[in-house]
Amino acid sequence: MAHSKQARKRIRQNEKNRIANKAKMSRVRSGIKAVLTAVQAGDKAKATALALAACRTIDKAAKTRVIHANNAARHKSQVMRAVAAMK
């Protein structure tokens, strides 16, 4: 257990940040899943629009260091390749 006042504050901050980061990661995963679902359905227009939104969400997560920059680049690449591979 934390003994100092600043250690107790740090615990509160860490918990608050953990919950916020969890929500951001959930948004990232949902965006990626939505794009891949649209690709499976064959709806190119919807998939393209969702891909742009997903890339924006991924970039926001990387900017706030929820995910690493290379991880963000990999996910964006995965999404864009899936959309580009559509017929």
The 8 nearest C-alpha neighbors of each residue, nearest first, counted from 0:
[[1, 2, 7, 6, 3, 10, 4, 9],
 [2, 0, 6, 7, 3, 4, 10, 5],
 [1, 3, 0, 6, 4, 7, 5, 8],
 [2, 4, 6, 5, 1, 7, 8, 0],
 [3, 5, 7, 6, 8, 2, 1, 9],
 [6, 4, 8, 7, 3, 9, 2, 10],
 [5, 7, 9, 3, 8, 4, 1, 10],
 [8, 6, 10, 4, 5, 9, 1, 3],
 [9, 7, 5, 11, 6, 10, 12, 4],
 [8, 10, 6, 12, 11, 7, 13, 5],
 [9, 11, 13, 7, 8, 12, 14, 6],
 [12, 10, 8, 14, 9, 13, 15, 7],
 [13, 11, 9, 15, 10, 14, 16, 8],
 [12, 14, 16, 10, 15, 11, 17, 9],
 [13, 15, 17, 11, 16, 12, 10, 18],
 [14, 16, 12, 18, 13, 17, 11, 19],
 [17, 15, 19, 13, 18, 14, 20, 12],
 [18, 16, 14, 20, 19, 15, 13, 21],
 [17, 19, 21, 15, 16, 20, 14, 22],
 [20, 18, 16, 22, 21, 17, 23, 15],
 [21, 19, 23, 17, 22, 18, 16, 65],
 [20, 22, 18, 24, 19, 23, 17, 25],
 [23, 21, 25, 19, 20, 24, 26, 18],
 [24, 22, 20, 26, 25, 21, 27, 19],
 [25, 23, 27, 21, 26, 22, 20, 28],
 [24, 26, 22, 28, 23, 27, 29, 21],
 [27, 25, 23, 29, 24, 28, 30, 22],
 [28, 26, 24, 30, 25, 29, 57, 56],
 [27, 29, 25, 31, 30, 26, 32, 24],
 [30, 28, 32, 26, 31, 27, 25, 33],
 [31, 29, 53, 33, 27, 28, 32, 26],
 [32, 30, 28, 34, 33, 29, 53, 35],
 [31, 33, 29, 35, 30, 34, 36, 28],
 [34, 32, 36, 30, 31, 35, 29, 37],
 [35, 33, 37, 31, 46, 36, 32, 49],
 [34, 36, 38, 32, 37, 33, 39, 31],
 [35, 37, 39, 33, 38, 34, 32, 40],
 [38, 36, 40, 46, 34, 39, 35, 42],
 [37, 39, 35, 41, 36, 40, 46, 42],
 [40, 38, 36, 41, 37, 35, 42, 34],
 [39, 41, 37, 38, 42, 36, 35, 43],
 [42, 40, 38, 39, 43, 37, 85, 86],
 [43, 41, 45, 37, 40, 44, 46, 38],
 [42, 44, 46, 45, 41, 47, 38, 85],
 [45, 43, 47, 46, 42, 48, 49, 37],
 [44, 46, 48, 47, 43, 42, 49, 37],
 [45, 47, 43, 49, 37, 34, 44, 48],
 [48, 46, 50, 44, 45, 49, 43, 51],
 [47, 49, 45, 51, 50, 46, 44, 52],
 [48, 50, 52, 46, 51, 47, 34, 53],
 [51, 49, 53, 47, 52, 48, 34, 46],
 [50, 52, 54, 48, 53, 49, 55, 47],
 [53, 51, 49, 55, 50, 54, 56, 48],
 [52, 54, 30, 50, 56, 55, 51, 49],
 [55, 53, 57, 51, 56, 52, 75, 58],
 [54, 56, 58, 52, 53, 57, 51, 59],
 [57, 55, 53, 59, 54, 58, 27, 52],
 [56, 58, 54, 60, 59, 55, 27, 71],
 [57, 59, 61, 55, 60, 56, 62, 54],
 [60, 58, 62, 56, 61, 57, 55, 63],
 [59, 61, 65, 57, 63, 58, 62, 66],
 [60, 62, 64, 58, 66, 59, 63, 68],
 [61, 63, 59, 64, 60, 58, 65, 68],
 [62, 64, 60, 61, 65, 59, 66, 58],
 [65, 63, 61, 66, 62, 67, 60, 68],
 [64, 66, 60, 63, 61, 20, 67, 24],
 [67, 65, 61, 64, 60, 70, 68, 71],
 [66, 68, 70, 69, 61, 64, 71, 65],
 [67, 69, 71, 70, 61, 72, 66, 64],
 [70, 68, 72, 71, 67, 73, 66, 74],
 [69, 71, 73, 67, 68, 72, 74, 66],
 [72, 70, 68, 74, 69, 73, 57, 75],
 [73, 71, 69, 75, 70, 74, 76, 68],
 [72, 74, 70, 76, 71, 75, 69, 77],
 [75, 73, 77, 71, 76, 72, 78, 70],
 [76, 74, 72, 78, 77, 73, 54, 71],
 [75, 77, 73, 79, 74, 78, 80, 72],
 [76, 78, 74, 80, 75, 79, 73, 81],
 [79, 77, 75, 81, 76, 80, 74, 50],
 [78, 80, 82, 76, 81, 77, 83, 75],
 [81, 79, 83, 77, 82, 78, 76, 84],
 [80, 82, 78, 84, 79, 83, 77, 85],
 [81, 83, 79, 80, 84, 85, 38, 46],
 [84, 82, 80, 85, 81, 79, 86, 78],
 [85, 83, 81, 82, 80, 86, 79, 38],
 [86, 84, 83, 82, 81, 38, 43, 41],
 [85, 84, 83, 41, 43, 82, 38, 42]]
